[in-house]
Amino acid sequence: MVDISMTTDLEFGERLWRQCWPQRQLFDLWVVRRCFQDQYNHEPYFLYARQANSIRGMLALSWIEDKQYFGHFPGELWQGRTWLEQNRLIASNPDIALDLMDAIPAAEDIRYLDATGLPANDPWIMADDTGYLFHPPQYDYSFDTYFHYFSGKRRKALRQELDHLASPGVEYRYNCLSDLDKMFRLNLEYYGEWSYFRDNRFLRAFENLAAWLSAQNLLRVTTVIIGGRIAAVDMGAVWNSTYTLLAGGTDPTFPGVAKLINFHHMAWACNQKLAEIDFLCGDFNWKKRFHLFPRPLFVIRNRHQDIGRIDLVENQRAACAV
């Protein structure tokens, strides 16, 4: 017999997370999620499956009050939708996964779900978005080998474009935390209302995340300087041999600098013999053309749109092995 329970206690939710959640990539880390929770402060709503005093599955949700729907924890928002990727439905078997899904109360979109743990052929699970990865081992950790996957004509055009861009002189600067302020400004200026950082909650979460990553020696800030001017700044982190690019900003007076900095990331990952670079979702007209590996993510969409919010019996302090 499997019992599905719910908790709104953040401390208990953390204990569930640390017991059940895999630690495979950056967004799996509780402290990363907590950086956003502390700013958005949405009510946690953690569903968990218990069988014979053992936790067999969980689904970490947040009640997003201003939008009146449930999203994946911590419910951080960009353009009204959650942003963090590779969310998870944790379940020891498909039946438990379905039980947890049936217990989702009035959810709108539980987005960016990794395929692992999702039951097959469920009509409410749909394709959501696509993440893009670069795999250095695929090219024997050689950027030159990767570059030769482009046609000869394309390689020539890219070299000409980047050589012209670099003609005033290019420098790279690393892990200068003050450059993050420039990154935020460039991002806001370029994307305007579409910038993540228009929301002060998102901005403060990123500032806190950068501070924690720096303290743990996980942060990598890359700054491109052309002709003495900052042309681009990217923020990323390395965890478990994966280099995750989190955000960036470019100066539009340096067209092509995004290609330059992305190739620089790829060459560095090859030199470091990393397993992958995660460029996250969003094609931005270049990821497919640059031979990145697509990784589909999924959404549980409007499974209970016809019922109101319901409450499960909250028994998070029951005698179970958490």
N, C-alpha and C positions, 0 to 999 in steps of 0.2 A: 504494500500500500504506500503510495507516494502522496505526501501532504504538501500543498503549495501554500506558503506563508508569505507575509509581507512585513517589511520594516521601513519606518521613516527615520530611524535612529542612524545618524551618519557614522557614529563610532562603530556600531554593530555592522553597518554596511562595509566599513573599511575592513573589519575582520573577515567578513564573507569574501570580499575582493581578494585579500591577501591569501586566503586559503584556496580559492577556486580559480583565480584568474591566471592564465599563463603569462610569463614574463618574456615574450618573444620580441617585442618591438617597443618603441618609445612610448606609444600611447597606451600600452598595457600597464605602465607604472602608475600606481595610485597617486603619487605626489604630483605627477603631471596633470592628472585629472583634478586634483585638489586645487591647483593654481587657478583653474577656471571656476571651480565650485565656490571658492572664497570670494570671487568677484560677482558672480551671478546669483549665488545664494538661493538657488531653486531648491524646493523641498525634495529630498531624495525619496524614492519609492522603489525599494529593492525587493523583487520577487525571488524566492528561493524554494527549491524542492528538497524535501527531507524524506529519507527512507531509512528506517531502522537506525535512527540516531546518527545518520550520515548525510551530509549535504551532497546531493546528486546533480544539482544544477542551479543556475541563477541568471537573472536578467536585471541589469542595473538601469533603472529609469529615473527620470526627474519630472516633477510636475512643473511645467513652464507656465507660470501664472498669467503673465501678460499675453500669452498666445492661447491659453486655455486648452493645452493638450500635453500629452506625455511624449517625451523624447528620451534618447539614450543619455544616461548620466555623463557629465554634469549639466547637460542642457544649455551649453554655451551656444550663442546664436550669432549668425552672420546672415544678413538679408532674411531674417525670420526663420532660418533653418540651422540645425546643428552643424558643426564644422569638423570636429575631431573624427578621425577615420579609424577603420579596422575595429569597430565596435564588435561585441560578441554576444551571442546567446550561448551560454555554457550549459551543456546537458550531457549526461552519460549515455543516453540513448534517444532515438527519435520520439518515442512516446513522451518522455519527460520534456523534450523541447516543445511538443505540441501542448502539453499541459501548461507550461509557462506562457506560451503564446495565448492560450485561451484565457489566462488570468490577466492579460494586459487590459487595463480599463480605459476605454475611450481613447485609445492612442491615435494620433494622426500618422506621423511617419517615424518609425524607428530606423534611422538611416545608417548608411556606411557600414553595414554588417559584413564581417568576414564570412565566407561560405562555411567554414568549419562549424559544425554543430547545428546548422539549419536543416530542418527536415526536407526531404526531397518532394517535389511536385505539390507543394502547398500553394493554393491559388493566391494567398495573400502575400507571398514572398515574390518580389519582383526585382528585376535589374534596376540598380540605382545609378551608379556612376562607375567610372573606371580609374583606378590608380595606375601609375606608370613607374616602372622600375628599370634600373640599369644594373646589369649583372657582370662585374669584372671577370669572374671565372669563365664566363662564356667566351671571352676574348683572351684567355690565358694571361689576364692581368696586364694587358698591353693596350694602351690607348691607340697606338698606331694601328694595331690590328682592327680595333673597332672602327677607326676612321676610314679604313679601306672597305668597309661595308657600304660606304657611299659610292656612287658612280664616279668615274674619273672626272666627268664634267662638273659634278656637284662638288667634289673635293677642291677642284681648281677655283670654283666660284667662292667657296667658303674661305679658302686661304686668302684670296684677294680681298674679300670683305674684311676679314679680321686683321690682315696686314695693314690695310688702309686705316682701320680704327686705331691700331696700335702705333701708327707712325709718329705721333707726338711723344711716345714713350709710355710704357705700361709698367706699373708697380702693383704688387699685391701686399696687403697688410692683413694680419690675422689676429683675431681675438682682442681687438680694441673695443671695449664695451661702449665707449662713447660713440662709436660709429653706429650703434643701434639707433640712437636718436635720429641720425641722418637717414637710416633705413626707413624708420617710421614716417619721416617727413616726405621722403621720395615716394613712398607707397601712397600716402594720402594725396600728394599732388598729382600723381599719375592716375590713380583709380577714382579719386573723388568719393562720391557717395557709395561706390562699390568697394572701397577699401575696408578690410577687416577692422582697421584701427580707427574708423569713424566712431565706433562704440567704445567709450572710455573703459568699460568693463573688460572688453577684449584686449585693449591696449595694456591695461594694468596687469591682466593675467599673463600676457606675453612678457612684460617687464619682470614679473615675479618668476616666471618660468626661466627666463634668461639668467637671472641671478642664481637660481638653484642649479641649473645646468653648469654654470661657470664654477660654482663652489664644488661641484662633483667632477670637474675636469671633463665634462661631456660636451660642453658648448664649443661650436666652431663658427666664428664670425669671419666672413671673407669679404674684404673690401678691395675693389678694383679702382686704382687711381690712374687716370690718363691725362698726361700733360699737366700734372700737378693738381688735378681736380678729381674729387670723388665721383666716379661714374656709376658705380653699382655697389650695393651691400647686400649680402645674403646671411641669414641666420639658420644654422643647422645644428644637429647633434648626432653624435655617434654612440649607439647602444647596441650591444650584441652583434657586432660586425655589420650593422646597418647604419648608413649615413642618411638621416632624414632631413630634407630641406624643408624648413618650416615657413619661412617668409622671406621676402626680398623687396628691394626697391632699386629702380634704375632711373638715371637721368636721361630724359628723352632727347637731349642734345647730343647723345652718344648712341646713335642707332646701331644695333647689332651687338651692344654690350651684353645683352642677355645670353646670346650664343657664346660669347667669350667666357663669361663666368660659369656657364653650365659645362662647357668643355673643360674648364679648369677643375671643376668638381669631379668630373669623370676621370681625368688624368690623375688627380690626387687619390681617388678611391682605388684606382689600379695600382698605384705605387704603394699604397698602404695594404694592398691585398684584402680589401673589404669584400664581404659577400654581396652587398647590393647598395645601391642608392635608391631611396624612396623619394620620388619627385611628387608624390601625392596625386590627388585627382585634379581634373581640369586639363584640357588638352592645350589650350592657348596656342593652337595652330602650329605646334612644333614637335610635340612629344612623339606622335606617330611617325612623323617624317625623320625623326632622329633615332629610329629603330629601338625605342624603349619597349619593354615587355609589359603588356596590359594585364592588369589584375582586376577582375570585376568585383564590385561590392554590391550589396543587396539591401533592400528596404522591406520592412513589414509595414504594409500600407493599409490604414483605415480598417483594421480587422474588426473593430467593435465600434464603428462610427455611429451605429444606430442606438447605442445605449449610453447612459450617463456614467459618470465616474463612480466606481464601486470600491468598497474597502474590503480587503480580506482581513481575517482575524489576525491581529498583530501579536505574534507569540515569539518575538525574536530572542527572548531570554529563556526559552525552553531548554531543557537539558539535552543539548546536542553537541557534537564534537566540532565546535567552531572556535 
